[in-house]
Amino acid sequence: MVRWLLVAALGAGPVMAQNWKMRDGDVLFDQAGLQARLSGQTLVFFDDGKSVYEADGKYNYTYGGGGIWYGYWKAAADSKVCVTFVTGVERCDRIVENGGRLVVLTENGERFPVRP
């Protein structure tokens, strides 16, 4: 599912309606807090996809079945993280914490919990 989301987002471009669909218990990070939380971390999703947020700003997403997208990430205000891929396409997601678990929210309202 994350694979489809990535392909759809790459085709849609950076200007999408922001319908984050926040839920009760979602806690936002400020920019510094999100930077600290993601820097040097790998987020693993339930489809085995992996988002790697290197401390130097490099980013890569590996599909559960293989294939990698490369880019650069930057934490922004309101718990948003934006990635500019080497293709020049940018996408922004919102990362929240809910019940001790990170959850990636997409601009079109999808939610992807991160495995513990």
TILUM-507484 format. One record per residue: residue in three letters; y, x, z of N, C-alpha, C in turn. Coordinates in steps of 0.02 Angstrom, whole numbers, padded with zeros to 5 digits, always signed. Atoms other than C-alpha are relative to their C-alpha. Layout:
residues N
alaYXZYXZYXZ;...
end
This chain:
residues 116
met-00059+00041+00000+00000+00000+00000+00063+00044+00000;val-00058-00045-00001+00120+00143+00040+00009+00030-00069;arg-00003-00028+00067+00078+00214-00131+00038-00047-00046;trp-00035+00049+00041+00135+00053-00217+00073-00003+00020;leu-00069+00002-00024+00290+00049-00109+00041+00058-00026;leu-00035-00059+00024+00338+00225-00157+00016-00006-00075;val-00011+00008+00072+00316+00190-00343+00053-00054-00013;ala-00050+00053+00009+00415+00027-00330+00069+00023+00019;ala-00065-00023-00023+00554+00110-00234+00030+00051-00049;leu-00025-00049+00047+00567+00252-00358+00028-00033-00062;gly-00024+00036+00058+00589+00128-00499+00061-00042+00014;ala-00054+00045-00017+00713+00020-00406+00066+00035+00010;gly-00062-00037-00010+00840+00156-00369+00027-00011+00070;pro-00025+00000-00068+00949+00177-00216+00036-00063+00021;val-00038+00060-00019+01042+00011-00223-00048-00059+00003;met+00045+00056-00011+00927-00119-00149+00029-00041+00057;ala-00021+00042-00055+00960-00266-00036-00030+00026+00065;gln+00026-00026-00063+00943-00212+00145-00021-00059+00044;asn+00030+00053-00039+00828-00336+00229-00053+00032+00046;trp+00044-00042-00040+00755-00228+00366-00051-00038+00041;lys+00047+00041-00039+00667-00372+00458-00019+00033+00067;met+00011-00027-00067+00688-00300+00632-00039-00051+00041;arg+00039+00043-00044+00570-00370+00764+00020+00014+00073;asp-00010-00011-00071+00584-00393+00951-00036+00063+00021;gly+00029-00062-00024+00551-00227+01034+00015+00061-00043;asp-00019-00057+00042+00612-00120+00888+00059+00037+00031;val-00052-00041-00030+00716+00023+00957+00025+00048-00054;leu-00031-00044+00049+00837+00114+00842+00014+00069+00030;phe-00021-00068-00019+00872+00301+00848+00071+00011-00025;asp-00064-00023+00029+01045+00375+00831-00017+00059-00046;gln+00013-00051+00050+01063+00509+00698-00031+00063+00032;ala+00026-00060-00033+01034+00656+00817-00071-00012+00027;gly+00066+00016-00027+00886+00569+00900-00053-00004-00054;leu+00047+00005+00055+00803+00531+00734-00014+00070-00029;gln+00009-00068+00025+00832+00709+00673-00049+00038+00045;ala+00044-00034-00048+00750+00776+00831-00071-00027-00002;arg+00066+00032-00001+00606+00651+00822-00041+00017-00061;leu+00037-00013+00063+00561+00689+00640-00007+00073-00017;ser-00002-00070+00021+00602+00874+00622-00065+00036+00018;gly+00063-00037-00011+00441+00973+00600-00060-00044+00010;gln+00054+00047-00014+00333+00817+00612-00034-00026-00064;thr+00037+00033+00053+00200+00737+00503-00018-00070+00024;leu+00018+00068-00016+00185+00548+00506-00059-00020-00044;val+00061+00020+00036+00012+00484+00458-00005-00076+00004;phe+00004+00073+00004-00006+00304+00400-00073-00022-00002;phe+00068+00027-00004-00158+00190+00408-00037+00004-00066;asp+00035-00010+00063-00196+00217+00223-00011+00075-00013;asp+00006-00073+00001-00202+00406+00261+00055+00035-00040;gly-00059-00032+00028-00037+00437+00172+00035+00040+00055;lys-00034-00043-00048+00068+00573+00255+00070+00016-00022;ser-00069-00021+00011+00255+00600+00266+00013+00061+00043;val-00013-00063-00036+00300+00779+00314+00075+00013-00002;tyr-00071-00013-00008+00476+00808+00380+00008+00071+00027;glu-00006-00069-00021+00498+00996+00384+00067+00012+00035;ala-00060-00015-00039+00626+01071+00504+00057+00025-00045;asp-00052-00026+00045+00719+01150+00357+00026-00052-00050;gly-00024+00054+00043+00748+00981+00272-00045-00016-00059;lys+00047+00015+00054+00604+00989+00148-00043-00059+00021;tyr+00040+00060-00012+00499+00832+00132-00055-00002-00052;asn+00050+00018+00050+00335+00787+00051-00040-00059+00025;tyr+00043+00057-00014+00232+00630+00043-00064+00010-00038;thr+00065-00007+00031+00047+00645+00010-00035-00067+00003;tyr+00039+00062+00003-00048+00491-00047-00066+00009+00036;gly+00065-00003-00034-00206+00448+00049-00055+00028-00044;gly+00051-00024+00046-00308+00486-00106+00019+00063-00038;gly-00024-00060+00034-00208+00639-00161+00064-00014-00038;gly-00064+00006+00034-00049+00670-00258+00056+00010+00049;ile-00055-00017-00046+00113+00735-00183+00067-00011-00034;trp-00070+00005+00021+00297+00691-00200+00041+00046+00043;tyr-00041-00048-00036+00422+00826-00150+00073-00021+00000;gly-00071+00014-00004+00601+00810-00093+00031+00032+00061;tyr-00038-00023-00058+00729+00838+00044+00021-00060+00041;trp-00016+00057-00044+00760+00726+00195+00061+00014+00041;lys-00059-00005-00042+00911+00690+00300+00003-00062+00044;ala-00008+00056-00046+00931+00582+00455+00071-00027-00007;ala-00065+00033+00006+01073+00457+00448+00009-00046+00059;ala-00015+00047-00055+01154+00330+00564-00047-00060-00002;asp+00039+00062-00004+01065+00171+00621-00074+00009-00014;ser+00072-00012+00004+00892+00249+00624-00025+00007-00072;lys+00020-00007+00071+00891+00280+00435-00016+00073-00015;val+00015-00066+00028+00810+00427+00350-00001-00008-00076;cys-00005+00003+00073+00849+00461+00168-00033+00062-00029;val+00034-00054+00035+00744+00566+00051+00025+00002-00072;thr-00016-00011+00070+00806+00637-00113-00058+00039-00030;phe+00057-00032+00031+00655+00676-00220+00023+00050-00053;val-00018-00051+00050+00653+00823-00340+00016-00032-00068;thr-00016+00036+00062+00664+00694-00480+00072-00026+00000;gly-00068+00024-00006+00838+00648-00416+00004-00070+00029;val+00001+00067-00029+00785+00477-00351+00006+00005+00075;glu-00008+00002-00073+00838+00435-00173-00026-00066+00026;arg+00019+00061-00036+00763+00311-00053+00015+00009+00074;cys-00013-00001-00072+00809+00266+00125-00044-00050+00034;asp+00040+00044-00042+00698+00191+00258+00031+00001+00069;arg-00021+00002-00070+00731+00143+00437-00063+00014+00041;ile+00056-00016-00044+00618+00219+00569+00018-00022+00070;val-00012+00026-00067+00606+00128+00734-00061+00016+00044;glu+00056-00005-00046+00499+00140+00888-00011-00068+00030;asn+00017+00065-00029+00408-00013+00951-00064+00008+00040;gly+00059-00006-00042+00288-00011+01098-00028+00071+00000;gly+00023-00069-00002+00280+00180+01093-00024+00026-00068;arg+00023-00021+00066+00234+00185+00907+00058+00000-00049;leu-00049+00000+00053+00343+00235+00761-00020-00049-00054;val+00011+00046+00054+00361+00107+00623+00052+00014-00054;val-00046-00010+00056+00437+00137+00451+00014-00068-00031;leu-00022+00063+00031+00538-00010+00386+00031+00017-00067;thr-00030-00010+00065+00582-00021+00203+00058-00047-00010;glu-00059+00041+00013+00741-00094+00132-00018-00070-00022;asn+00019+00067+00021+00644-00241+00061-00043-00037+00051;gly+00030+00038-00055+00570-00290+00229-00072+00016+00018;glu+00068-00018-00018+00400-00206+00234-00001+00045+00060;arg+00008-00039-00061+00336-00124+00393-00064+00041-00006;phe+00058-00043+00002+00219+00025+00400-00006+00038+00065;pro+00009-00036-00064+00159+00077+00573-00031+00069-00012;val+00025-00068+00003+00122+00260+00601-00059+00005+00047;arg+00059-00009-00043-00049+00307+00669+00018+00042+00060;pro-00014-00041-00060-00050+00376+00845-00025+00071-00008;
end
